[in-house]
Amino acid sequence: MVIFLNESRLLEGVQGILGNLRSMLTSHPELVSVAPPTFGCSHGYRLSSDGAGCVVCPAGSFYQQGACLLCPQGTYQELEGRDFCTRCPRGSSPAGASAANQCETDCERRGLRCSRSGDFLLAQPNFLSGGWRCVSNEGVELEWTSREERLTDEECSVLTRFQAVPESDLMVGAGDTDVLRTMTSDLSACLHACAVEPSCHHVALFDRRTRCDLYSSLNAVCSASQQARGFLGNPRAERFHQLRCSLRVRGGASDLFVLRKNGAELQQQSFVRMRMRKAVSGVFRTQVFSSRNTSLSDVRRFCQDGCSRDACCHGFILNQNVLDGGSLLCGWLRAPLVLMCEDEDWDVIGQGPANRICGVGLSYSKQQRSFEFDFGGEKFTITDSALPGDSRNRKDYQAAIISFQAIYLNTAAAAGGSGSASCGAAEVPAPLNATVQLRFQSLSSAEVLVDPQRKQPVLSFWLSKNDYSSQNALLWCLTRCDEEEWCSVTDLGESESDRFFRCALYPDTRVCGGYDQPIKRSCRPLLDRVTNNTYSKKVDLSGPVQSFYERVPFQKMVSYSVRNRVTLGQNQLLPDGFRECERRCDEDPCCRGFGFVHETKSGGKSS
């Protein structure tokens, strides 16, 4: 084993070593420093305030680039000297939490009735009035459920599936209403009857809530006004000035009270919100509404109703932004090839976990001096005139412009295809180069560490099984990792939907041992889920490497802090190992040097 130290980082240490070796040298040693000498600490320690020593990072903090940082809200760390914080098993915690018992859910903090896992129980006592009321899963009180008698969680599980409809959203006395049934019942019995009836959309109670009408979705009417063509340079976009959605009910009662099923409870509607938030392509129709005159929920209802009646439409993207005074966009999707960006994915520009809409599709053109917005393949041009005044000087335009984006797919639609010949030719995936697989090496399950508590940065894609075979999906995934500078490991498996593969890209998360713990095996990637078809990007040793390292006359270290390990196969040259160690140490600000071991085994490895 030979050891190399960086002169610029260990100036004082090397001077001490050379001082002890004066008798062995023929001339007086001279050492030229290219940087001021600094005192470094081992991994998990920071420099003390007076600079005289090192201090271990305490519990409740984690080590990062020479500093001890408080564990962020929602995490904790019980041990000293660690470089990570563990996510709360439930609820959240204050910053700097040092124990799991500091994690509390919102229900526990508010002192309400909670389940064993800390979630809100649906029936809650009203401490002010002495009665009872229902709350949603998020703990929001439903005022119309209040009553003096005790409520059970089972009763509230039915009531919370509905929401009150304001008078402004009703068409009272319409002659063409479609009434499913009229019954004599109280509020709970009426809503229970609607809940078990798939075709029931909303109910109307009257006569002091003793009688009830059940209505179908045919009584939900949305109307758009003042349609025009063109939006932000896209001539195909359909623009509407106003959208209004109303529910038809019979009149004749002065105490009318109407409730409708929540969107998730409309069983006859088969649209499901996906975890992914962007479609790379597939939008064939875009509808634009002004957010000054229209609500997001009404646009969703209008878009969903329209898509469900179109044989070519398999889903839609919903978007809310600040463009042109505030706009709502609905993009009709046909057989989308690739969906991307889960809630906690890193942003595509490679800046760690996304704190904005991942891959929302904004890019800046220096030549045109404007932004281009990619909405599922449809292009829109954003100039300064379309932006509000308070966002033009913002550095993060994506966070300033886009406030909401989600994808809804029709699970009852055909798994693929155009639906009919009138839909036109379906999009064909771009050809893939099989040689990309040569730039990756396959990893077995034994070569990957899995810890669900260690949430790793990830960029996710869903690939349509109708358009990609498993082999083509793998090539697509490897190609995307090859293009992404931060990507080190890729994994292909099944998504939550049986219609898509899931491609996940991870940065370099290898674990290579810890302080004073000699490595017993090669470094392994650390992921937060069980892997399926995992590949690691091969190290590229091409390009010049400037050496600032000098060999010291020692072959063993008493204690050391290992940060990384590179293993070379028997067909690779030893200089490649030196170059790779130099490169890795140069890139790591905490690295002070490296050791090189040549092991002669049956496999013939160097590390």
N, C-alpha and C positions, 0 to 999 in steps of 0.2 A: 504494500500500500504506500502511495506517495501522497503528500499533502501540499496544496498550493494555497497561498494567502494573497489577498489583494493589498498591494502596498499602500494605495490611497486610503484604504479603510482601516488597516491595522498598522499604521505607521509606528506608534509607540511600541506595540507588541513585537514587531519585527526588529525595531532598534534594540529592544532588550535581548532578543535572540542573538542578534549579530554581536552585541556586546559580550555575551558569554562565549562567543566563538572566536574572539580576537586571536587567541593563540593558535587557532587552526588556519587562519588566513594569512597569506603572504603580504598583504597590504591592508591599510586601514579601510574598512568598509564605508562607503558613502551611499546615502539613500536620498533620492530626490522625490519629493512629494508633489503630486499634481493637484492635490486638494488639501485643505486644512485638516489636521488630524481630529478625529472624533472618537468618542467613547461609545461603544455599542453594547446593547444588552441582548440576552438570549430571547428566544421566542417566548412570549407570554410575560415579559418584563418590560418596564419602561424606565427611562432615565429619571433619576430623582430630581427634585426641583433645584438642588444645588449642584447637580452634575457630578456628584462624587460617587455615585453608585447606582445600582439598579433596584427597582421596587416591583414586586410581583403584582400583576393586575388582580384586584380583589374580586371576591364574589359579587355578582351583580354587574359585572363589566366583562368586556371581551377585548382581546388584543388585536390591533390592526395597524400595521406600518409604524411600529415603534411607539404607539400610544395606547392607552387604556380608555376605551369608550364605554359609556353606560349602555346596558342592554336596552334596546328600544321598547316602547310600549307594546305589550302583548307577548313578551319573552322574559326569560329569567336565566340565571346561571348560578348554580350553587357552589361551584368550585373556583379556586384561584388559578390564574395563569392560563385560562382557556381562550381560544381564538374564535369562539362562537357562542351564541345564546340559543337556548332551547325554546321553541314555541310553546305557549301555554296549552296544556291539554284541553282546556275549555276557557271561554271567556277571555279576559285581558288582564294586564297588570300595569302598574305604573313603571315609568322608566327607572332602570337600576334595580329591578326586582332580583332578589337573591334566593328565592325559594318558590316552589310550585304552589304553596298555599297562599301566595300573594295574588294568584290568578283568580279573578272573580268574574262571573257573568253579570250582565246588566240587571238581570232579575235579582240576583243575590245582593247587589249593591243597593237596589231599591227596596229590599226587604219584603218582596211579594212571595206568593206561592210559587215554588220552583220545583222542577223535576229533579231527579238524582243527578242528571247531567247539567243542571243549572239553567235549563230552558224555562221560559214562561209557561205556567199552566194556564189554560184558556179561561177558566172561571176564577175570578178574583173578587175578594171582598172590597166594598167601598167604605173605607174607614171614616169618611166624612159623613155620609148619609146613613150608614149602617146597613145598606143593602148590598146587592151583588151586581156585577157586570162582566161582560166578556172582553178579553183583550186579544189582539192578533199575536202571531208567533213572534213579532218584534216588540210586543209589549204596548202597542198603541190601543188606547181605550176606545171601544165602540159604544158611544153614548146611547144609541137607540136600543141597546140591549139591557139597560139598567132596569132593575126591578127589586122589590123588597124581599121576595122569596129567594131562597138559596138556589143558585145555579150549579149545575154539575159540569165537569169538563166535557162529558159526552154531549150535553145539550149545546154547549158553546162550540163544539167541533162542527156543528151544523150551522149555527148562526154566523160564525166567522167566514163562511163561504160566500157571504152576501155583503153588499154595500148599499147604503141609502142613495137614492137618486134625487137630486134637487128638482124643484118645480120647473126651473128654466130648461131642463132637459126632457120635459114631458110634452106629449101631444094628447091632451085630455079631450075626450069626446070624439075621437076619430071614428068614422063609420066603418072602416075596413079593418078593424082589429081582429086578430086571430086568437081567440080565447081557447085554451086547452081544456080548462075545467074551472068550475065555480064550486066552492066548498065553504061550509060553516066550520070555522076553526079559529084558534088563537094564533099568535105570531109563530110560536115554535112549531106547531103542527103544520102550518102553511108552508114554512120554509123547509121543513123536513120532506113534505110532499114534492116540492120543486127540486130538492137536492137529489132525490132518487129517480126523478124523471129526466132522462137525457135531453129531451127536446124542450124542456122548460128553460126560458131565458131570464124572465123577471116575474115578480108577483106584485099585486096591488091589494092592500088591505083597506077596509072601510067599515063603516058602522061600528066605530070604537074598536076596531081591529078584531071583530068577531066574524067577519066574512072575508073571503080571499078569492082572487082570480089568478090563475096561472096562465102566462103568455109564452108563446114560442118566439124564436129569434126572428121570425118574419115581421115582428112588430118593432124591430130595431132599424131605424132609417137614418142613413147618412147622406147629406147633400152637399155638394161642392159648388161654388159660384165663381163667375168671372175667370174662366179658363183661358190661358194664353200659352204660347210656345216660347221656349228659350229661357235659360238661366245660367248666368256666369259663363257665357261663351259656348254653352252646349245647346244647339238648336233643337235637339230631340226631347229635352226635358219639358214636362207638362207642368205649368204653373197655375196654382189656384189661389185666389185672394182670400177665400174664407171656406171653412168646413164646419158643418154643424151636424151633430148626431143626436137624435131624439128617440124616445121610446113611446109607442102608442099604447094608450090605455082607455078603457071606457070611462065615461063621465057619469054624473049624477050623484056623486058623493062629495060632501064638503070636507070630510076628514080623511082624504085619500093619502095613503102612505105607500110608496113604491120602493122596492128593493130589487136589485139585479144581482145575478151571479158574478163573482169576480172572474177576471179573464181566465185564470187557471182552472176555474171550475166549469167552464163551458165545454162539456164533454162532446158535443157535436162538432166542436171546432178541434181540428187535429194539428194545429200549429204549435210547435214546441220551441221555446227559446233555447238556443245552443250556448254552450260555454264559450264558443269562439265568437269573435266580434267583427271579423272582416272576411269578406270573400275576395279572393285575388281576381276573380272574373265571374261572369254569369249574369250581371244585371242587364236586362234588355228593355226595361221601361222605368223611368224615374219620374216621380210625382213630387212637386215642391209646394209647400204651404208656408204661410207667414205665421210665426209663433205668436205674433201680436193678436191674431184673431182665432187661433186654433190651439187646442191642447194636444199633448203628445198621445194621450190615451185615445182621443178621437181619431187621430191619424192612424194609429195602430189598427183600430177597428175598421176604418175605411179601407186601409191597405189589405188587411186580412180578408175582408169580404170580397174585395175585387180579385185578389189572387186565387181565392177558393173557387171562383167561377170561371177561371181561365185555365184551360187544359195545358197550356205551356208553362204555367207558373208553378214552381215547386217550393217557393218560400220568398222571403223579402228581408231587406236590411232596413232598419229604422235608425235615423240619425237626427240629432238636434245640434244646432250650431248657432253662431252669432252673425253669420254672413247676411249681408243685405238687410240689416235691421233685425235679424233673428229669423231663422228658417228651420223647417222640419222637412226631411227628405225621406221618401219611401222608394226603395229600389226593388223592383220585382226580379226574382232570380229564376233562372232556368238551368237545371243540371249543373250547379257549381262544381268545378273540378277540385278546387283547393280552398279550404277555410283556414284561417290563421288567427292567432292571438287570443289566448285565454286570459282570465282576469289578472293574474299575477305574472304574466310573461314579461321578459325584458323587452325594451323597445328595440326596433330593428336597426337603429343606428348604433347599437352596442354600448349603451350607457347604463348597464345594470338593470335591475327590476324596473318595470315601467310605472311611472307615476302619472301617466296620461293614457289616452286611448292607443294601445299598442298597434303599430303599423297602420295608423289611421289613413295614411296615404297622401300626406302633404309633402311636396318637394318644391324647392326654390329654383327658379331659372334666372341665372344672372343675366343672360342675354335679353330675356323678355322683361326682367325686373318685376316678376310676379310669381305667385305660388300656383302650383297645379295640384288639384285635389282629385285623387283617384278613388272613385266610388264604385267598387266592384267591376272595374273595367271602363266605366264611364268617366270622361275627363271634364273637369271644370276649372276655369281660370279665375284666380282670386287676385284682384288688384287692390290698391289702397282704398279705393272708393267703396269697396264692398266690406271693409273692415270698420268696426267701431273705433272711435278715436283713442280709447284707452287701451287698445290691444296692438296698436301699430308699432309701439316701441318695446313690446315684450320680447324677450329672448326666446321663450318657448311658445311659438305660434300654435303648435298643435294643442297645448293645454289651454291657450287663450281662445281658440276657435271652436273646438269640438267639445261638447259637454256630455254627450251620450251617443252610444252606438251599440246595436245589438242585432243578431241574426235570428230569424224565426223560420223553421222549415216545416213543411206539411208532411207529417209522417204517413198520411194516407195516400200521398201522391206516389206515382211510379218511382221505383228506385233510380231510374235513369231514363235517358232518351228524351225526345222532344215532345212527346205526348200525341202529336199528330203531324202530318206532312206540312200543314200550314204554319207550323212553328219555325220552319227553316232548318238549316243544317246545324247540328249540335257542334259545340267547340271541340276541337281535336287537341289532345295533349301534345306539347312540343316534344320532338325526338330527344332521347337521352343517350349519353355516351357511356357505354359500359366500362370504359377504361378508368372511370373515376374510382371504381372499386379497388384499383391497384394502389391508390393513395391512402387506403384505410386498412386496418387490421381488425379481424373479428375478435371479440372478447367473450369468453365463456362466463357463466354465472359465478364461477369461483374467482374470476378476475375483477369482479365488481363488488364493492361494499354497498349495502342497502340500509339506510336508516330513515324511516318515515318522519322522524322528528327534525331532521336536518333539511329544511326546505332549500333547494338549490335553484339558482337562476335558470330559467328554461325558456325556449321559444318553441311554440307548439304549432303543428299544422295537421289538419285532417284532409286526407286524400280519398276521393270517391272511389269505392271499389268497382263501380260500374265502368270507370275510365282507366283504372290502374290495376294491373295484376300485382301480386305480392312482390315479384322481382322488380317490376318497373317502379313500384312505390319505394322499394329500397334504393334504387338508383336515384330517384328524385330526391330522397332524403339525404343521401350521401353528397349529391351535387349541391344541394342547398347548404350543407355544412361546409363543403369545400369553398363556397363563395363567402361565407360568414367568417370574418376574421376571428371573432371570439369563440367560435365553435371548436370544441376539442373532441367531444363524444356525441354520437347520435344513436338513437334507439327507435326501432320501428315495432309497433304492436297494434293491438285493437283499441279503438276509441270507445267512448260510452255509447255511441250509435253503431249498430251493426252494419251501417251503410258506408262506414269510413275506416281507413287505417289512421293511426296516430303516429306522426313523426315528431320526435322531440330532440331538440338541439341543446347541448349543455356546454358550458365553458370548462376550463381545466379545473376539476375538483379533486384531483388526486390526493390521497392521504399517504404520507411516507414516514410515519413514526412521530415521536415527540421528544421532548427534552430528556436527556439522559436515558433514552430507551433505544438501544441498538436495533437497527432494522433486521428483521428475520425473513422478509420477503419483499418482492418488488412492490412499487407504489401501485395503488389501485384507485380507480375513480370512485367517488362517493356520490350515490344518487339517492333520491327520496322515494323511489318506487321500484318494484321488482322489474327487472329488465326482460326483454324478449329476444330481440335481434339487434345486438349492440355492437357498434364499431367505434374504434378510436382512430383519430387522424394521425398518420405517421409524421414523425418529426422531420422537417426539412432542414438538412444541414448545409444547403447551398448558400453562397454568399460569403463575403469576407467577415472575419471576426478579429477585432483588434485586441491583442492580449495585454493586460495590465497586471499579470500574475507572475509571481516568482516562486520557484520551488524552494522549500525550506528543508533543512537536513534532519527531519524527523519522519518517522513512519507510523506512529501510533498516537492517538489522542486519549487522554484519561476520561474525559466526558465531552460531550458535544451535543449540539442541537441540529438534528437533521431536518432539512426543509424539503428536499427533493431527492429523487434517485432515478438515474437513467440506466437502463440495462441494454447492452449491445449483444447481438447474436454473434455466432462464431464466424460468420462471413463478413463482418464489419471490421474495419481497420481501427487500431488503437487511437490514431490521431483524431478519428471522428469522435471518440469518447471525450478526449481533451477539449475539442472544439465545442461539443455540446455542453459540457460542464461549464466552460467559460461563458457560453451564451446564457445559460440558465442563471448563473450567479450574477452576471451583469444586469439581467433584467429584474432581479430580486433585490430591493433596497436593503433587506436585512441580511443578505448573504455576505459573509466576510472571507470566504475561501471555499475550497473543496478538496476532497480526497478522492484518489483514484485507485481502485482495487482490480487486479487481474486474477480471476479465479480459474484454475485449470481443473475442469470437471468433465464428465461425460458429454455435457452439452457445450463446454468451452465458452464461458461467458465472461464479459468484463463489465464492471459497474463502478 
